[in-house]
Amino acid sequence: MTGAFYDGLAGTYDLMFPDWDASMARQAAQLAEFIPAGARVLDCACGIGTQAIGLAMRGYEVVGTDLSPMAASRAVAEASARGVSLPVSAADMRSLPFADDSFDVVLAADNALPHLLTSDDFMRALREMRRVLRPGGRLIISTRDYDTLRRERPLSTPPSVGPGRVVWFQLWHWDGDQYELEMFRLHEADSWRVVVGKARYWAITRHEVTELVERAGFGYSEWLLHAYYQPLMVAANG
């Protein structure tokens, strides 16, 4: 379900942003505050490359993986169009196709991990991330602010308008501590065309994430609530 959701978004995901290139540059600048110079970075949920391309353009050696083959393919093409190298493969973050100790930083941004709906799956992904991290490496995660969202349980997001008058909004259907999201994309041509995709998320709180990160063997971790557009966790491997 998750892979198909992002396959369906791969061709238009950039239209969520008023200016995708500006968003790439801004997010990379914010993330770079926590990524040492010269680090080799794995973005294990790279999508079409929003974070990975921005970091590559800042001079980092970045490798990407994503569950969606169509998103992974587009990330490679978009990076090439901007003059940077970004090797990307389609892979599940619970089974990463890399040797132990391969990276200085592993990144899972933009609310990717909450697609994993159980503690067991979350742990499988975290253990894989730790396995491919070098000793002393860093894990960087961002999620939605589920501490607030679990309490307020919103049923929708406000509409936003992207380039070319593409309108986006979401409906949320809650089921305990999970919700199914319906993403609506309205495209204006001769008449309005509506495309709907569905995905499911675990509205996992920061405390719950921290507990799982510690169980996976990571050392010191901290949450930064104003350093990025979502709450950001930085954890140390060892």
LUMTIMAR-128907 format. One record per residue: x, y, z of N, C-alpha, C in turn. Coordinates in steps of 0.1 Angstrom, whole numbers. Example, Ala and Ser with C-alpha at 12.3 -4.5 7.8 and 13.67 -1.06 7.14 Angstrom:
! residues 2
132|-57|78|123|-45|78|132|-33|78
128|-22|71|137|-11|71|129|0|79
***
This chain:
! residues 238
8|-12|0|0|0|0|9|13|0
19|13|8|28|25|9|35|27|-3
41|17|-9|49|18|-21|40|23|-33
28|17|-34|19|22|-44|14|36|-42
13|40|-30|9|54|-27|19|64|-33
32|61|-30|43|70|-35|46|68|-49
44|56|-55|44|55|-70|34|64|-76
22|65|-70|12|74|-76|16|89|-75
24|92|-64|27|106|-62|40|110|-69
48|100|-74|61|103|-79|62|114|-90
52|114|-99|52|124|-110|48|138|-106
42|140|-95|36|153|-91|40|158|-77
48|150|-70|51|153|-56|57|167|-54
66|171|-64|72|185|-63|62|196|-63
50|193|-69|39|203|-70|33|206|-56
36|199|-46|32|202|-32|38|215|-27
50|218|-33|58|229|-28|56|242|-37
54|254|-32|54|265|-40|66|267|-49
78|263|-43|90|263|-51|99|252|-45
99|241|-53|105|228|-48|120|231|-46
127|237|-55|141|239|-54|145|248|-42
137|258|-39|139|266|-27|137|257|-14
127|248|-14|125|239|-3|136|230|-1
141|224|-12|153|215|-11|165|222|-5
168|235|-9|179|242|-4|177|245|11
165|250|15|162|253|29|163|241|38
157|230|34|158|218|43|172|213|44
180|213|33|193|209|33|202|217|43
199|230|42|207|239|51|203|236|66
191|233|69|187|230|83|193|217|87
192|207|78|198|193|82|213|194|83
219|202|75|234|203|75|239|207|89
231|213|97|236|217|110|239|205|119
234|193|115|236|181|123|243|170|115
249|174|104|256|164|96|271|169|94
280|162|99|294|167|98|299|169|84
308|178|82|314|180|68|320|167|64
318|164|51|325|152|45|318|139|48
306|140|55|299|127|59|293|120|47
293|107|47|286|99|38|272|96|43
262|100|36|248|100|41|240|90|33
232|82|40|221|74|34|208|81|38
201|85|27|187|89|29|178|77|26
173|70|36|167|57|34|152|58|31
147|70|29|133|72|25|133|85|16
141|84|5|144|97|-2|133|102|-11
123|94|-14|113|99|-22|118|103|-36
114|115|-41|119|120|-53|131|129|-51
136|129|-39|149|135|-36|149|149|-29
139|152|-22|138|166|-16|150|169|-7
152|160|2|164|162|12|177|157|5
177|146|-1|189|140|-7|196|149|-17
188|155|-26|194|163|-37|199|176|-30
192|182|-21|197|194|-14|210|191|-7
211|180|0|224|177|7|235|174|-3
232|167|-14|242|165|-25|247|178|-30
238|188|-32|242|201|-38|250|209|-28
250|205|-15|259|211|-5|272|204|-4
275|194|-12|287|187|-13|288|174|-5
278|169|1|278|156|8|277|145|-2
283|134|1|282|121|-7|269|115|-2
259|115|-10|246|110|-6|242|98|-14
236|88|-7|230|76|-14|216|76|-9
207|72|-18|193|71|-15|187|57|-17
177|54|-9|168|43|-11|154|48|-9
144|41|-15|130|44|-13|122|32|-16
111|30|-9|102|18|-12|96|19|-26
94|31|-31|88|33|-44|98|33|-55
98|24|-64|107|24|-76|105|36|-84
93|41|-86|91|53|-94|96|65|-88
95|67|-75|101|78|-68|116|78|-69
122|66|-67|137|64|-67|142|68|-81
135|64|-91|139|67|-105|139|82|-108
128|88|-103|127|103|-105|138|110|-97
141|106|-85|152|112|-77|165|112|-85
169|101|-91|181|101|-99|181|111|-110
169|111|-117|168|121|-129|169|135|-124
162|138|-113|162|152|-108|176|156|-103
183|147|-97|196|150|-92|205|153|-104
204|145|-114|213|146|-126|210|160|-133
197|163|-134|193|176|-140|199|188|-133
203|186|-120|209|197|-112|224|196|-110
229|186|-118|244|185|-118|250|178|-107
243|169|-100|248|162|-88|246|147|-90
254|139|-84|253|124|-85|245|120|-73
235|112|-75|227|106|-64|223|92|-67
231|82|-64|228|68|-66|216|65|-57
205|59|-63|193|55|-56|188|42|-60
184|34|-51|178|21|-54|165|19|-47
156|11|-52|143|8|-45|146|-3|-34
143|1|-22|146|-8|-11|137|-5|1
134|-15|9|126|-13|21|136|-10|33
133|0|40|142|4|51|144|-7|62
136|-17|62|137|-28|71|147|-38|66
152|-37|54|162|-46|48|171|-38|38
180|-31|43|188|-22|35|199|-29|28
202|-26|15|211|-34|7|225|-29|8
230|-27|20|244|-22|22|251|-30|33
264|-29|32|273|-36|42|272|-29|55
276|-36|66|277|-30|79|287|-18|78
284|-8|87|293|3|89|296|11|76
286|13|68|288|19|55|286|35|55
279|40|65|276|54|64|279|61|77
281|74|76|283|83|88|270|88|93
260|90|84|247|95|88|236|87|81
226|83|88|214|78|82|202|87|84
195|91|74|184|101|75|171|94|71
161|96|79|147|92|75|138|103|79
136|112|69|129|125|71|115|124|66
108|135|68|95|138|62|85|127|66
85|123|79|74|114|84|74|100|78
86|95|74|87|82|67|85|71|77
92|71|88|91|59|97|77|56|102
68|66|104|55|62|109|46|54|99
51|52|87|44|43|78|45|28|84
55|26|92|57|13|99|47|13|111
38|3|111|26|4|119|27|-4|132
38|-11|134|40|-19|146|54|-16|152
55|-19|165|68|-18|172|79|-27|166
74|-39|162|84|-48|156|89|-43|143
81|-38|134|86|-33|121|94|-20|123
90|-12|133|98|0|136|112|-4|141
113|-14|149|126|-19|154|134|-25|143
128|-33|134|135|-38|123|142|-27|115
135|-17|112|141|-6|105|152|1|113
150|4|125|160|10|133|173|2|135
171|-11|136|183|-20|137|190|-20|124
183|-20|113|190|-19|100|198|-6|98
192|5|102|198|18|102|211|18|110
210|12|122|222|11|131|232|2|125
228|-9|119|238|-18|113|246|-11|102
240|-3|94|248|3|83|255|16|87
253|20|99|260|32|105|273|28|110
283|36|108|296|34|114|295|37|129
304|32|137|304|35|152|306|50|153
298|56|162|298|71|163|290|78|153
283|71|144|275|78|133|262|83|139
255|90|131|243|97|136|230|92|128
220|90|135|206|88|130|198|101|131
192|105|120|184|117|120|170|113|115
160|116|123|146|113|120|138|125|121
128|127|112|118|137|114|104|130|113
95|135|121|81|130|121|71|142|122
59|139|119|49|149|123|48|151|138
42|162|143|41|164|157|30|156|163
32|143|165|22|134|169|18|136|184
26|142|192|22|145|205|10|153|205
10|163|196|-2|172|195|-13|166|187
-10|159|176|-20|153|167|-28|142|174
-21|134|182|-28|123|189|-39|129|199
-35|140|204|-44|147|214|-56|154|206
-53|160|195|-63|168|188|-71|160|178
-65|150|173|-71|141|163|-78|149|152
-71|156|144|-77|164|133|-83|155|122
-92|159|115|-99|151|105|-95|156|91
-87|167|90|-83|171|76|-72|181|78
-65|184|66|-55|195|66|-61|206|57
-56|218|60|-61|229|51|-56|227|37
-63|232|27|-59|231|13|-47|240|10
-38|235|1|-27|243|-3|-27|243|-18
-21|253|-24|-20|255|-39|-6|255|-43
-2|245|-52|11|244|-57|12|251|-71
23|250|-77|25|256|-91|15|250|-101
10|258|-110|1|254|-120|-13|251|-114
-16|258|-103|-30|257|-97|-33|242|-94
-24|235|-87|-27|222|-82|-31|224|-68
-42|219|-64|-47|220|-50|-46|207|-43
-41|207|-31|-38|196|-23|-46|197|-9
-52|186|-5|-56|186|9|-58|171|13
-59|168|26|-59|155|32|-71|153|41
-77|141|40|-87|137|50|-81|126|59
-83|127|72|-77|117|81|-88|109|88
-87|96|88|-97|87|94|-90|80|106
-93|83|118|-86|78|130|-90|64|134
-81|56|138|-84|43|143|-74|40|155
-78|44|167|-69|43|178|-57|52|176
-45|47|177|-33|55|175|-28|55|161
-36|51|151|-33|51|137|-44|59|130
-40|63|118|-50|70|109|-47|66|95
-58|65|87|-57|64|72|-58|78|66
-49|81|58|-49|94|51|-54|93|37
-63|101|33|-67|102|19|-61|115|14
-52|115|4|-46|127|-2|-53|130|-15
-59|142|-15|-66|147|-27|-57|157|-35
-56|154|-48|-49|163|-57|-59|168|-68
-61|181|-69|-71|186|-79|-62|194|-89
-63|189|-101|-55|195|-112|-64|202|-122
-61|215|-125|-69|223|-134|-65|221|-148
-74|216|-157|-71|215|-171|-83|222|-178
-90|215|-187|-103|221|-192|-113|221|-181
-112|211|-172|-120|211|-160|-112|205|-149
-117|205|-137|-109|200|-126|-109|185|-126
-97|179|-124|-95|165|-123|-90|162|-109
-96|152|-103|-93|148|-89|-86|134|-89
-75|134|-82|-68|121|-80|-67|119|-65
-70|107|-60|-69|104|-46|-60|92|-43
-51|94|-33|-42|83|-29|-45|81|-14
-42|68|-10|-44|65|4|-31|59|10
-29|62|23|-18|56|31|-22|56|45
-15|47|53|-18|46|67|-5|49|75
-7|55|86|4|59|95|1|56|110
12|54|117|11|52|132|14|66|137
5|72|145|8|85|151|16|83|163
29|80|161|38|76|172|43|89|179
43|89|192|47|101|200|62|101|201
68|112|204|82|114|206|88|104|217
80|103|227|85|94|238|85|79|233
75|75|225|75|62|220|87|60|210
90|70|201|101|68|192|114|67|200
116|76|210|128|75|218|130|62|225
119|56|230|121|43|236|125|32|226
120|33|214|124|23|204|138|25|199
142|38|198|155|41|194|165|36|204
162|37|217|171|32|227|172|17|227
160|11|225|160|-4|225|168|-9|213
168|-2|202|176|-6|190|191|-4|192
195|1|204|209|2|207|216|15|205
208|26|201|214|39|199|217|45|213
227|54|213|230|60|226|223|73|227
230|84|231|224|97|233|214|101|222
203|106|225|194|111|215|187|124|220
183|132|211|175|144|215|166|148|205
155|155|209|145|160|200|147|175|199
146|180|186|147|195|184|134|199|177
127|208|184|113|211|179|112|223|170
123|230|169|123|242|160|134|243|151
142|232|149|153|232|140|150|229|125
137|223|123|133|218|110|118|220|109
113|217|98|98|220|96|90|209|104
96|198|108|90|188|116|99|186|128
93|181|140|102|177|151|113|167|146
125|170|150|137|163|145|144|156|156
147|143|155|155|136|164|169|133|159
179|135|167|193|132|164|197|122|174
202|110|170|207|100|179|220|95|175
228|91|185|242|86|182|243|71|182
251|66|173|253|51|173|264|48|182
261|44|194|271|41|204|274|53|213
***
